[in-house]
């Protein structure tokens, strides 16, 4: 099999429509950067690139960001070797019509990949790599391949940089926190990246009434907005709820992707949401609680259960996830206690397993090499 790290570089067109301001573009940018670091060239077509101004302000060599609207008109560009649709977005018919028949170097076939959502469910291994002939439209006669990120050997794997372990080994927690103006005074550190958990107020009450001083590092956006609202309501209803000042809140600025990794490495417990931050928290090797993106039909809870089963989560971690992902608060203060040593061992065991196999980009390059 060709070594994906040394095979000749190819040109990728990656297509991304932003639904969640951080998740979709976050995954696509990490993927594009990872490909470029392994000798590939990438054009990232995206309908809203504004988040990249703070997520990746320095850009990346061999990654070109192009507005999605440019794909709606005839484009005179070199043909890509690979088209990759992220998360079921559909390439513009105008682009397909213009680019599908263009001659590629060496007469190689175009590879069309549909990158799916991450899951630990059984269907991932069953459907990963399957072809889907295109029957209508300007792409008729071409074939799409489904590529499923996942946690098992028969899946597409997880995004991971080649130098991740080296970066973690060099990380200095105190120096990084000082850059944010945070001076540690013996507190436990928790990061919070979330939607609007119904039990957030209960969590804050628990932390304020505990015995361990805690500093909550709150990410910008929906997390900071909901924390500010909940605290305002608590101050109005019960002004002395944090009278011992055991809970401190630090509202963080927008973080680059590398600094978000640093945040996860610095904390004793990480609350994460969506897919990209879940994978980053797994690589961090720290206890984690995942708020999965909610779906009206409850399918997200099946997905959550599959992940907890995969990592062999202990009962307390399962219970905490159940409460953290409830749609409404019950009014009962029954969040389980933090069992951080046990939770961390669970994550470390899962991390070790995932580090033992090829990462997502390695598997993508192997797939392309096999099908070209």
C-alpha positions in Angstrom: 0.0 0.0 0.0 1.3 3.5 -0.8 2.5 5.5 2.1 0.1 8.4 2.4 2.7 10.7 3.9 5.0 10.5 0.8 2.6 10.0 -2.1 2.6 12.8 -4.7 0.4 15.7 -3.6 -3.1 16.0 -5.0 -5.5 18.9 -5.3 -8.7 18.7 -3.1 -11.9 20.7 -3.4 -13.6 20.6 0.0 -17.1 22.0 0.2 -18.6 23.3 3.5 -21.9 24.9 4.3 -21.9 26.4 7.8 -24.8 25.3 10.0 -23.2 25.5 13.4 -20.8 28.4 13.3 -18.0 26.5 14.9 -18.5 22.8 14.2 -18.8 22.5 10.4 -16.1 25.0 9.5 -14.0 23.8 12.4 -13.8 20.3 11.1 -13.3 21.4 7.5 -10.5 23.7 8.4 -8.7 21.1 10.6 -9.1 18.7 7.7 -7.7 21.2 5.1 -4.7 22.1 7.3 -4.0 18.4 8.0 -4.1 17.6 4.3 -1.7 20.5 3.5 0.7 19.4 6.2 0.9 16.0 4.4 1.8 17.5 1.0 -1.7 18.0 -0.4 -3.2 21.2 -1.9 -6.7 22.3 -0.8 -9.4 24.7 -2.0 -12.0 25.2 0.7 -15.3 26.4 -0.7 -17.4 27.8 2.2 -20.6 29.9 2.4 -19.5 31.7 5.6 -15.7 32.0 6.3 -16.1 34.7 8.9 -15.2 32.4 11.8 -11.8 31.7 10.3 -10.8 35.3 11.1 -10.3 34.3 14.7 -10.2 30.5 14.5 -7.3 30.5 12.1 -6.1 34.1 11.5 -2.8 33.1 10.1 -4.3 30.9 7.4 -2.4 27.9 6.1 0.0 27.4 3.1 -1.5 25.4 0.3 -5.1 26.0 1.6 -7.1 28.5 -0.4 -10.5 29.7 0.9 -13.0 30.5 -1.8 -16.6 31.9 -1.3 -19.3 29.3 -2.0 -20.9 31.8 -4.4 -17.9 31.4 -6.8 -18.9 27.8 -7.4 -22.3 28.9 -8.8 -20.7 30.4 -11.9 -18.4 28.8 -14.5 -14.9 28.7 -13.0 -11.7 28.5 -14.9 -9.6 26.6 -12.3 -7.3 23.6 -12.5 -9.4 20.5 -12.0 -9.2 18.9 -8.5 -8.3 15.3 -8.0 -10.8 14.9 -5.2 -14.2 16.5 -4.4 -15.2 16.2 -0.8 -18.6 17.3 0.4 -18.7 17.8 4.2 -21.7 16.7 6.1 -24.1 16.2 3.2 -23.8 19.6 1.7 -24.3 19.3 -2.1 -21.8 20.7 -4.6 -23.4 23.3 -6.9 -24.7 21.8 -10.2 -23.0 24.6 -12.0 -19.6 23.6 -10.6 -20.2 19.9 -11.4 -21.1 20.8 -15.0 -18.0 22.9 -15.5 -15.5 20.7 -13.8 -16.5 17.1 -14.2 -15.2 16.7 -17.8 -12.0 18.5 -17.3 -8.9 16.4 -18.0 -6.9 15.6 -14.9 -3.1 15.0 -14.9 -2.2 11.5 -15.9 -5.8 10.8 -16.9 -6.7 9.8 -13.3 -10.3 9.5 -12.2 -12.0 12.1 -10.2 -12.7 10.8 -6.6 -16.0 12.2 -5.1 -16.3 11.7 -1.3 -19.2 12.5 1.0 -17.7 13.1 4.5 -20.4 12.1 7.0 -20.9 13.0 10.6 -19.0 11.3 13.4 -20.7 8.5 15.3 -19.9 5.4 17.3 -23.1 3.6 16.1 -22.8 0.3 14.3 -24.0 1.6 10.9 -20.7 3.5 10.5 -18.6 0.3 9.9 -21.4 -1.1 7.7 -21.6 2.0 5.4 -18.1 3.3 5.4 -16.5 3.4 1.9 -19.7 2.3 0.1 -20.2 3.7 -3.4 -23.3 5.6 -4.5 -23.8 6.1 -8.2 -25.1 9.5 -9.2 -28.2 8.9 -11.3 -29.4 12.4 -12.1 -28.2 16.0 -12.8 -24.8 17.1 -14.2 -23.0 14.5 -12.1 -24.9 11.6 -13.7 -22.6 8.7 -14.3 -20.1 9.6 -11.5 -19.8 7.8 -8.2 -19.8 9.2 -4.7 -18.2 7.3 -1.8 -19.4 7.6 1.7 -16.6 8.3 4.2 -17.6 7.9 7.9 -15.4 9.2 10.7 -15.5 6.8 13.6 -13.8 5.0 16.4 -13.5 1.5 15.1 -11.0 0.0 12.6 -13.6 -0.3 9.8 -14.4 3.4 9.9 -12.7 6.5 8.7 -11.0 7.3 12.0 -10.6 10.6 13.8 -8.8 13.8 12.8 -5.4 14.0 14.4 -2.3 15.9 13.6 1.0 14.1 13.2 2.7 16.4 15.8 -0.2 16.3 18.3 1.7 14.3 21.0 4.8 16.5 20.7 2.7 19.7 21.1 1.1 18.3 24.2 4.4 17.3 25.7 5.7 20.9 25.2 2.6 22.6 26.6 3.1 24.8 29.7 -0.2 25.3 31.5 0.8 28.1 33.8 2.5 30.1 31.0 -0.6 29.7 28.8 -3.0 30.8 31.5 -0.9 33.8 32.3 -1.2 34.9 28.7 -5.0 35.0 29.3 -4.5 37.0 32.6 -5.5 34.0 34.7 -3.5 33.4 37.9 -4.1 30.0 39.6 -4.8 30.0 43.3 -5.4 26.3 43.9 -8.7 26.1 42.0 -9.8 23.2 39.9 -10.2 24.4 36.3 -13.3 23.5 34.2 -13.8 24.6 30.6 -17.3 25.2 29.3 -18.2 24.9 25.6 -21.9 24.2 25.4 -25.3 25.1 23.9 -27.9 25.9 26.5 -28.0 23.0 29.0 -31.2 22.9 31.0 -29.3 21.9 34.2 -26.6 24.6 33.9 -28.0 26.5 36.9 -27.8 23.3 38.9 -24.2 22.8 38.0 -23.3 26.4 39.0 -25.1 25.9 42.3 -23.2 22.7 42.9 -19.8 24.3 42.2 -20.6 27.3 44.4 -21.7 25.1 47.3 -18.9 22.6 47.1 -15.7 22.3 49.1 -13.2 22.7 46.2 -12.6 26.2 44.7 -13.4 26.2 41.0 -12.7 28.5 38.1 -15.0 28.0 35.1 -13.4 29.1 31.8 -16.3 29.9 29.5 -15.9 30.0 25.8 -17.2 32.9 23.7 -20.6 32.7 22.0 -23.6 30.7 23.2 -21.8 29.4 26.3 -20.9 32.8 27.6 -24.3 34.1 26.8 -26.2 31.4 28.6 -23.8 31.5 31.6 -24.3 35.3 31.9 -28.1 34.9 31.7 -28.2 32.1 34.3 -26.0 34.0 36.7 -28.2 37.1 36.3 -31.3 35.1 37.2 -29.6 33.4 40.2 -28.3 36.8 41.5 -31.9 38.1 41.3 -33.5 35.1 42.9 -30.9 34.3 45.5 -28.2 37.0 45.9 -26.1 34.9 48.3 -25.9 31.7 46.1 -22.1 32.1 45.8 -21.5 33.8 49.1 -18.3 31.8 49.8 -16.9 32.8 46.4 -15.9 29.2 45.7 -16.9 29.6 42.1 -15.1 32.0 39.9 -16.0 32.7 36.2 -13.5 33.7 33.5 -15.1 34.7 30.2 -12.6 33.8 27.5 -11.9 35.7 24.2 -12.3 33.9 20.9 -9.7 31.2 20.7 -7.8 29.9 17.7 -8.0 26.2 17.1 -4.6 25.6 18.7 -5.6 27.7 21.7 -8.8 25.7 22.1 -6.6 22.6 22.3 -4.5 24.4 25.0 -7.7 25.2 27.0 -8.6 21.5 27.0 -5.1 20.5 28.0 -5.1 23.0 30.9 -8.4 22.0 32.5 -9.3 19.3 35.0 -12.7 18.7 33.4 -13.9 19.7 30.0 -17.5 20.3 29.0 -17.6 20.1 25.2 -20.3 20.1 22.5 -20.7 18.9 18.9 -18.1 16.7 17.2 -14.9 18.6 16.7 -14.5 19.5 20.4 -15.4 16.0 21.4 -12.5 14.6 19.4 -10.2 17.3 20.7 -11.2 16.6 24.3 -10.5 12.9 23.7 -7.0 13.7 22.6 -6.6 16.0 25.6 -6.9 12.9 27.8 -8.8 14.8 30.5 -12.3 14.0 32.0 -15.0 15.2 29.6 -18.7 15.7 29.4 -20.3 15.9 26.0 -23.4 17.9 25.1 -24.4 16.3 21.8 -26.2 18.4 19.2 -29.9 18.0 20.0 -32.3 16.6 17.4 -36.1 16.7 17.6 -36.5 13.0 17.1 -34.2 12.1 19.9 -31.7 10.4 17.6 -28.9 12.3 19.3 -29.5 10.3 22.5 -28.9 7.0 20.7 -25.7 8.5 19.3 -24.6 9.6 22.8 -25.4 6.1 24.2 -23.3 4.5 21.5 -20.3 6.7 22.4 -20.7 6.0 26.1 -20.8 2.3 25.4 -17.7 2.5 23.2 -15.6 4.1 25.9 -17.1 1.9 28.6 -18.2 4.8 30.6 -18.8 4.2 34.4 -22.2 4.7 35.9 -21.5 8.1 37.3 -20.3 9.4 33.9 -23.3 8.0 32.1 -25.7 9.6 34.7 -24.0 12.9 34.3 -24.3 12.8 30.5 -27.9 11.9 30.8 -28.7 14.9 33.0 -26.4 17.2 31.0 -28.3 16.4 27.8 -31.8 16.6 29.2 -34.1 19.0 27.3 -35.7 20.4 30.4 -34.7 20.8 34.0 -36.5 18.6 36.5 -36.0 20.9 39.5 -34.3 18.1 41.3 -30.7 18.6 42.3 -29.4 15.2 41.4 -26.3 15.8 39.2 -23.9 13.1 40.1 -20.7 14.0 41.9 -17.5 14.5 39.8 -15.5 11.3 39.9 -12.6 12.8 38.0 -9.9 10.1 38.6 -12.3 7.4 37.3 -13.6 9.6 34.4 -10.0 10.4 33.4 -9.0 6.8 33.3 -11.9 6.1 31.1 -10.9 8.8 28.6 -7.2 7.8 28.7 -8.1 4.2 27.9 -10.2 5.3 25.0 -7.5 7.7 23.8 -4.9 5.0 23.9 -7.1 2.7 21.7 -7.6 5.5 19.1 -3.9 6.4 19.0 -3.2 2.8 18.0 -4.8 3.2 14.5 -4.4 5.5 11.5 -6.0 8.9 11.8 -8.7 10.2 9.4 -6.4 11.9 7.0 -4.2 8.8 6.7 -7.2 6.7 5.9 -8.5 9.3 3.4 -5.2 9.3 1.6 -5.1 5.5 1.6 -8.7 5.5 0.2 -7.8 7.9 -2.6 -4.7 6.0 -3.5 -6.7 2.8 -3.7 -9.4 4.3 -5.9 -7.4 6.5 -8.3 
